[in-house]
Amino acid sequence: MLIKRRTKPLLLKKHEALIPRLQRNFPRFDEIEYDYHKYRKGYEGERQVDYYLEIVSDDYTILQDVCLQLRGKTFQMDNLVITPNGIYIIEVKNYEGTIIFDTALNQFTRDDGEAEAVFGHPVTQAEIQKMNLQNWILDKKLPNLPIHYFIAISNPATMIKMKGEASEISHVVTHAAGIPVKIVEMDKRLAQSKLKEHRRLGNLILKECREYDQDIMQKHQLTERALLPGVACPECGQLGMKRIYNNWACTKCKHTSRQAHVQAMEDYRLLIGQRMRNAHCRHWLQLNSKNIATKLMREYGMEYRKEQRCWYKK
């Protein structure tokens, strides 16, 4: 059973909110845009693998996008598959071109046809995730099941090459379509039926899951002043819609919308925080009226706290 389904990562949503609110000549714009494409590409690759994992979802317990806390620090796993015989970590990599696993040098490279680049070794990363999960299970005094991992290459057109001892890589790395077969074959070899209630363990892990978060404003050394305010047109994306009676009107394409401000409020929450003063709302939405700002904050689901003299998202 699939008990935790993947949703769009919070960091991807934050970058989607951030990029349209930066001037293109911002000093670190290329760095921020690179991060955005990295998160988007990773998410797209994970969704491709999700399709194949659903093949075994009737027999096993599956959790997608798992983030747990271990001794004050968080660690993430793209997928967890729990069977009566073991736990399988499925890490996803989305690369184009040719990827090379060099077992002699313990090195991982990618050649996309234009340049060759060295990346963190996926197997080493999966080993670390395995150790983290083992320690987490130990700390929680949960059943001690064998833990294995597989690396899923999400793009079927990516060529996988190996240098050195190929068997070290071939038994854990495959294209996404091959992951269900690898899980089933490994589980048959284990076949010890140590944990018949694998869904119970899955639900225990589910209760401990959290959403991975990071302050991207701090990471990219940004302040609120660097962000362009305004309501974005849902039709053309242009910032600066004007409030006309109960509607928002785009000055570029003339599209009108009653709810365009909702996304702007969501952008504020993602990038700046849950707390907002009336003056902040007026600046962010480019309004002149205190009453309209109050009305829109209340409609967005915010409540006023007199002690802090601020509005908070409920």
Disulfide bonds with the S-S distance in Angstrom:
none
